[in-house]
Amino acid sequence: MTPSSTDTANSLSETILEKLQDLPETQQQQILDYIEFLAQKYPKPQPRSKKPRVAGLHRGKVWISDDFNDPLPPEYWSGQD
């Protein structure tokens, strides 16, 4: 039987707590500072909004030329003007 990821996470957390409790208070404070640094550096992603998208919401706000999908001229690819 293989341990689940929850079991592994709990085991890791327990191991960290055990080792943390063995350290002097000044080193525990350093670890707390580092944990707070990591939390700021790698914030938890915010869940995406559950609001449905609205088609045509910005209609008329953007302009695209009629030849947008036309192939580029050979001069573009050769670097000549």
Phi and psi in radians as a Rosetta constraint file:
Dihedral C 1 N 2 CA 2 C 2 CIRCULARHARMONIC -1.661 0.35
Dihedral N 2 CA 2 C 2 N 3 CIRCULARHARMONIC 2.503 0.35
Dihedral C 2 N 3 CA 3 C 3 CIRCULARHARMONIC -1.221 0.35
Dihedral N 3 CA 3 C 3 N 4 CIRCULARHARMONIC 2.513 0.35
Dihedral C 3 N 4 CA 4 C 4 CIRCULARHARMONIC -1.308 0.35
Dihedral N 4 CA 4 C 4 N 5 CIRCULARHARMONIC 2.917 0.35
Dihedral C 4 N 5 CA 5 C 5 CIRCULARHARMONIC -1.137 0.35
Dihedral N 5 CA 5 C 5 N 6 CIRCULARHARMONIC -0.527 0.35
Dihedral C 5 N 6 CA 6 C 6 CIRCULARHARMONIC -1.168 0.35
Dihedral N 6 CA 6 C 6 N 7 CIRCULARHARMONIC -0.751 0.35
Dihedral C 6 N 7 CA 7 C 7 CIRCULARHARMONIC -1.085 0.35
Dihedral N 7 CA 7 C 7 N 8 CIRCULARHARMONIC -0.731 0.35
Dihedral C 7 N 8 CA 8 C 8 CIRCULARHARMONIC -1.120 0.35
Dihedral N 8 CA 8 C 8 N 9 CIRCULARHARMONIC -0.753 0.35
Dihedral C 8 N 9 CA 9 C 9 CIRCULARHARMONIC -1.123 0.35
Dihedral N 9 CA 9 C 9 N 10 CIRCULARHARMONIC -0.728 0.35
Dihedral C 9 N 10 CA 10 C 10 CIRCULARHARMONIC -1.124 0.35
Dihedral N 10 CA 10 C 10 N 11 CIRCULARHARMONIC -0.726 0.35
Dihedral C 10 N 11 CA 11 C 11 CIRCULARHARMONIC -1.107 0.35
Dihedral N 11 CA 11 C 11 N 12 CIRCULARHARMONIC -0.745 0.35
Dihedral C 11 N 12 CA 12 C 12 CIRCULARHARMONIC -1.123 0.35
Dihedral N 12 CA 12 C 12 N 13 CIRCULARHARMONIC -0.789 0.35
Dihedral C 12 N 13 CA 13 C 13 CIRCULARHARMONIC -1.065 0.35
Dihedral N 13 CA 13 C 13 N 14 CIRCULARHARMONIC -0.745 0.35
Dihedral C 13 N 14 CA 14 C 14 CIRCULARHARMONIC -1.117 0.35
Dihedral N 14 CA 14 C 14 N 15 CIRCULARHARMONIC -0.728 0.35
Dihedral C 14 N 15 CA 15 C 15 CIRCULARHARMONIC -1.101 0.35
Dihedral N 15 CA 15 C 15 N 16 CIRCULARHARMONIC -0.753 0.35
Dihedral C 15 N 16 CA 16 C 16 CIRCULARHARMONIC -1.090 0.35
Dihedral N 16 CA 16 C 16 N 17 CIRCULARHARMONIC -0.801 0.35
Dihedral C 16 N 17 CA 17 C 17 CIRCULARHARMONIC -1.080 0.35
Dihedral N 17 CA 17 C 17 N 18 CIRCULARHARMONIC -0.712 0.35
Dihedral C 17 N 18 CA 18 C 18 CIRCULARHARMONIC -1.074 0.35
Dihedral N 18 CA 18 C 18 N 19 CIRCULARHARMONIC -0.806 0.35
Dihedral C 18 N 19 CA 19 C 19 CIRCULARHARMONIC -1.195 0.35
Dihedral N 19 CA 19 C 19 N 20 CIRCULARHARMONIC -0.628 0.35
Dihedral C 19 N 20 CA 20 C 20 CIRCULARHARMONIC -1.109 0.35
Dihedral N 20 CA 20 C 20 N 21 CIRCULARHARMONIC -0.724 0.35
Dihedral C 20 N 21 CA 21 C 21 CIRCULARHARMONIC -1.155 0.35
Dihedral N 21 CA 21 C 21 N 22 CIRCULARHARMONIC -0.401 0.35
Dihedral C 21 N 22 CA 22 C 22 CIRCULARHARMONIC -1.388 0.35
Dihedral N 22 CA 22 C 22 N 23 CIRCULARHARMONIC -0.245 0.35
Dihedral C 22 N 23 CA 23 C 23 CIRCULARHARMONIC -1.485 0.35
Dihedral N 23 CA 23 C 23 N 24 CIRCULARHARMONIC 2.684 0.35
Dihedral C 23 N 24 CA 24 C 24 CIRCULARHARMONIC -1.155 0.35
Dihedral N 24 CA 24 C 24 N 25 CIRCULARHARMONIC 2.794 0.35
Dihedral C 24 N 25 CA 25 C 25 CIRCULARHARMONIC -1.042 0.35
Dihedral N 25 CA 25 C 25 N 26 CIRCULARHARMONIC -0.634 0.35
Dihedral C 25 N 26 CA 26 C 26 CIRCULARHARMONIC -1.128 0.35
Dihedral N 26 CA 26 C 26 N 27 CIRCULARHARMONIC -0.669 0.35
Dihedral C 26 N 27 CA 27 C 27 CIRCULARHARMONIC -1.282 0.35
Dihedral N 27 CA 27 C 27 N 28 CIRCULARHARMONIC -0.578 0.35
Dihedral C 27 N 28 CA 28 C 28 CIRCULARHARMONIC -1.080 0.35
Dihedral N 28 CA 28 C 28 N 29 CIRCULARHARMONIC -0.676 0.35
Dihedral C 28 N 29 CA 29 C 29 CIRCULARHARMONIC -1.133 0.35
Dihedral N 29 CA 29 C 29 N 30 CIRCULARHARMONIC -0.692 0.35
Dihedral C 29 N 30 CA 30 C 30 CIRCULARHARMONIC -1.094 0.35
Dihedral N 30 CA 30 C 30 N 31 CIRCULARHARMONIC -0.704 0.35
Dihedral C 30 N 31 CA 31 C 31 CIRCULARHARMONIC -1.164 0.35
Dihedral N 31 CA 31 C 31 N 32 CIRCULARHARMONIC -0.714 0.35
Dihedral C 31 N 32 CA 32 C 32 CIRCULARHARMONIC -1.067 0.35
Dihedral N 32 CA 32 C 32 N 33 CIRCULARHARMONIC -0.758 0.35
Dihedral C 32 N 33 CA 33 C 33 CIRCULARHARMONIC -1.043 0.35
Dihedral N 33 CA 33 C 33 N 34 CIRCULARHARMONIC -0.725 0.35
Dihedral C 33 N 34 CA 34 C 34 CIRCULARHARMONIC -1.173 0.35
Dihedral N 34 CA 34 C 34 N 35 CIRCULARHARMONIC -0.713 0.35
Dihedral C 34 N 35 CA 35 C 35 CIRCULARHARMONIC -1.068 0.35
Dihedral N 35 CA 35 C 35 N 36 CIRCULARHARMONIC -0.744 0.35
Dihedral C 35 N 36 CA 36 C 36 CIRCULARHARMONIC -1.143 0.35
Dihedral N 36 CA 36 C 36 N 37 CIRCULARHARMONIC -0.651 0.35
Dihedral C 36 N 37 CA 37 C 37 CIRCULARHARMONIC -1.068 0.35
Dihedral N 37 CA 37 C 37 N 38 CIRCULARHARMONIC -0.819 0.35
Dihedral C 37 N 38 CA 38 C 38 CIRCULARHARMONIC -1.111 0.35
Dihedral N 38 CA 38 C 38 N 39 CIRCULARHARMONIC -0.665 0.35
Dihedral C 38 N 39 CA 39 C 39 CIRCULARHARMONIC -1.112 0.35
Dihedral N 39 CA 39 C 39 N 40 CIRCULARHARMONIC -0.611 0.35
Dihedral C 39 N 40 CA 40 C 40 CIRCULARHARMONIC -1.321 0.35
Dihedral N 40 CA 40 C 40 N 41 CIRCULARHARMONIC -0.651 0.35
Dihedral C 40 N 41 CA 41 C 41 CIRCULARHARMONIC -1.241 0.35
Dihedral N 41 CA 41 C 41 N 42 CIRCULARHARMONIC -0.640 0.35
Dihedral C 41 N 42 CA 42 C 42 CIRCULARHARMONIC -2.157 0.35
Dihedral N 42 CA 42 C 42 N 43 CIRCULARHARMONIC 1.304 0.35
Dihedral C 42 N 43 CA 43 C 43 CIRCULARHARMONIC -1.163 0.35
Dihedral N 43 CA 43 C 43 N 44 CIRCULARHARMONIC 2.672 0.35
Dihedral C 43 N 44 CA 44 C 44 CIRCULARHARMONIC -1.167 0.35
Dihedral N 44 CA 44 C 44 N 45 CIRCULARHARMONIC 2.381 0.35
Dihedral C 44 N 45 CA 45 C 45 CIRCULARHARMONIC -1.139 0.35
Dihedral N 45 CA 45 C 45 N 46 CIRCULARHARMONIC 2.431 0.35
Dihedral C 45 N 46 CA 46 C 46 CIRCULARHARMONIC -1.383 0.35
Dihedral N 46 CA 46 C 46 N 47 CIRCULARHARMONIC 2.433 0.35
Dihedral C 46 N 47 CA 47 C 47 CIRCULARHARMONIC -1.125 0.35
Dihedral N 47 CA 47 C 47 N 48 CIRCULARHARMONIC 2.511 0.35
Dihedral C 47 N 48 CA 48 C 48 CIRCULARHARMONIC -1.219 0.35
Dihedral N 48 CA 48 C 48 N 49 CIRCULARHARMONIC 2.626 0.35
Dihedral C 48 N 49 CA 49 C 49 CIRCULARHARMONIC -1.116 0.35
Dihedral N 49 CA 49 C 49 N 50 CIRCULARHARMONIC 2.475 0.35
Dihedral C 49 N 50 CA 50 C 50 CIRCULARHARMONIC -1.554 0.35
Dihedral N 50 CA 50 C 50 N 51 CIRCULARHARMONIC 0.063 0.35
Dihedral C 50 N 51 CA 51 C 51 CIRCULARHARMONIC -1.179 0.35
Dihedral N 51 CA 51 C 51 N 52 CIRCULARHARMONIC 2.389 0.35
Dihedral C 51 N 52 CA 52 C 52 CIRCULARHARMONIC -1.250 0.35
Dihedral N 52 CA 52 C 52 N 53 CIRCULARHARMONIC 2.611 0.35
Dihedral C 52 N 53 CA 53 C 53 CIRCULARHARMONIC -1.251 0.35
Dihedral N 53 CA 53 C 53 N 54 CIRCULARHARMONIC 2.614 0.35
Dihedral C 53 N 54 CA 54 C 54 CIRCULARHARMONIC -1.963 0.35
Dihedral N 54 CA 54 C 54 N 55 CIRCULARHARMONIC 1.961 0.35
Dihedral C 54 N 55 CA 55 C 55 CIRCULARHARMONIC -1.168 0.35
Dihedral N 55 CA 55 C 55 N 56 CIRCULARHARMONIC 2.389 0.35
Dihedral C 55 N 56 CA 56 C 56 CIRCULARHARMONIC 1.355 0.35
Dihedral N 56 CA 56 C 56 N 57 CIRCULARHARMONIC 0.240 0.35
Dihedral C 56 N 57 CA 57 C 57 CIRCULARHARMONIC -1.068 0.35
Dihedral N 57 CA 57 C 57 N 58 CIRCULARHARMONIC -0.619 0.35
Dihedral C 57 N 58 CA 58 C 58 CIRCULARHARMONIC -1.946 0.35
Dihedral N 58 CA 58 C 58 N 59 CIRCULARHARMONIC 0.484 0.35
Dihedral C 58 N 59 CA 59 C 59 CIRCULARHARMONIC -1.009 0.35
Dihedral N 59 CA 59 C 59 N 60 CIRCULARHARMONIC 2.335 0.35
Dihedral C 59 N 60 CA 60 C 60 CIRCULARHARMONIC 1.482 0.35
Dihedral N 60 CA 60 C 60 N 61 CIRCULARHARMONIC -0.025 0.35
Dihedral C 60 N 61 CA 61 C 61 CIRCULARHARMONIC -1.600 0.35
Dihedral N 61 CA 61 C 61 N 62 CIRCULARHARMONIC -0.295 0.35
Dihedral C 61 N 62 CA 62 C 62 CIRCULARHARMONIC -2.199 0.35
Dihedral N 62 CA 62 C 62 N 63 CIRCULARHARMONIC 2.517 0.35
Dihedral C 62 N 63 CA 63 C 63 CIRCULARHARMONIC -2.123 0.35
Dihedral N 63 CA 63 C 63 N 64 CIRCULARHARMONIC 2.349 0.35
Dihedral C 63 N 64 CA 64 C 64 CIRCULARHARMONIC -2.201 0.35
Dihedral N 64 CA 64 C 64 N 65 CIRCULARHARMONIC 2.327 0.35
Dihedral C 64 N 65 CA 65 C 65 CIRCULARHARMONIC -1.136 0.35
Dihedral N 65 CA 65 C 65 N 66 CIRCULARHARMONIC 2.734 0.35
Dihedral C 65 N 66 CA 66 C 66 CIRCULARHARMONIC -1.134 0.35
Dihedral N 66 CA 66 C 66 N 67 CIRCULARHARMONIC -0.477 0.35
Dihedral C 66 N 67 CA 67 C 67 CIRCULARHARMONIC -1.673 0.35
Dihedral N 67 CA 67 C 67 N 68 CIRCULARHARMONIC 0.379 0.35
Dihedral C 67 N 68 CA 68 C 68 CIRCULARHARMONIC -0.958 0.35
Dihedral N 68 CA 68 C 68 N 69 CIRCULARHARMONIC -0.747 0.35
Dihedral C 68 N 69 CA 69 C 69 CIRCULARHARMONIC -1.586 0.35
Dihedral N 69 CA 69 C 69 N 70 CIRCULARHARMONIC 0.010 0.35
Dihedral C 69 N 70 CA 70 C 70 CIRCULARHARMONIC -1.189 0.35
Dihedral N 70 CA 70 C 70 N 71 CIRCULARHARMONIC 2.619 0.35
Dihedral C 70 N 71 CA 71 C 71 CIRCULARHARMONIC -1.112 0.35
Dihedral N 71 CA 71 C 71 N 72 CIRCULARHARMONIC 2.615 0.35
Dihedral C 71 N 72 CA 72 C 72 CIRCULARHARMONIC -1.319 0.35
Dihedral N 72 CA 72 C 72 N 73 CIRCULARHARMONIC 2.578 0.35
Dihedral C 72 N 73 CA 73 C 73 CIRCULARHARMONIC -1.181 0.35
Dihedral N 73 CA 73 C 73 N 74 CIRCULARHARMONIC 2.714 0.35
Dihedral C 73 N 74 CA 74 C 74 CIRCULARHARMONIC -1.021 0.35
Dihedral N 74 CA 74 C 74 N 75 CIRCULARHARMONIC -0.525 0.35
Dihedral C 74 N 75 CA 75 C 75 CIRCULARHARMONIC -1.066 0.35
Dihedral N 75 CA 75 C 75 N 76 CIRCULARHARMONIC -0.567 0.35
Dihedral C 75 N 76 CA 76 C 76 CIRCULARHARMONIC -1.082 0.35
Dihedral N 76 CA 76 C 76 N 77 CIRCULARHARMONIC -0.778 0.35
Dihedral C 76 N 77 CA 77 C 77 CIRCULARHARMONIC -1.307 0.35
Dihedral N 77 CA 77 C 77 N 78 CIRCULARHARMONIC -0.498 0.35
Dihedral C 77 N 78 CA 78 C 78 CIRCULARHARMONIC -1.500 0.35
Dihedral N 78 CA 78 C 78 N 79 CIRCULARHARMONIC -0.221 0.35
Dihedral C 78 N 79 CA 79 C 79 CIRCULARHARMONIC 1.434 0.35
Dihedral N 79 CA 79 C 79 N 80 CIRCULARHARMONIC 0.177 0.35
Dihedral C 79 N 80 CA 80 C 80 CIRCULARHARMONIC -1.648 0.35
Dihedral N 80 CA 80 C 80 N 81 CIRCULARHARMONIC 2.615 0.35
